[in-house]
Amino acid sequence: MTDPISIAVVGAHLTGQPLNHELTDRGAVHVATSTTAPIYRLYALETDPPKPGLIRVGSDDPSAGAIEVEIWRLGAAEFGDFVDHVRAPLTIGRVVLADGNDLAGFLCEPVAARQAKDITSLGGWRSYLALAGAAPA
């Protein structure tokens, strides 16, 4: 038996968001809420449903910030199935947390950010939704 795999989610897969069921339907368990290291930028992508894109830019980018994430655990087979359903411009890569640990997590192809709104300063997807008045009921 293999150990569960942790994954960091930043947007539509967060608790209460429209794609969270893609985790829970696979038996994923929410284990923590955290933040990334302050080396990312977050963008509101033009997708349906709305999703953010997390892009690693490094500590030398003055607009970089720490972004709220949820950490979920899935079995290895379920993780593989979940990742197989992730569609561009989103990808799964390694996300560095504020404590220096890194784990699998959602990232975004930089090309998708060219026409997207930079929402890094809000610190996370939920803050953006609250500000936009689009938080789910």
Beta strands, then each sheet from edge to edge (+ up, - down):
strand 1: 5-9
strand 2: 29-35
strand 3: 40-45
strand 4: 51-56
strand 5: 68-74
strand 6: 90-96
strand 7: 102-108
strand 8: 117-118
sheet 1: 2+ 5- 1+ 7+ 6-
sheet 2: 4+ 3- 8+
end
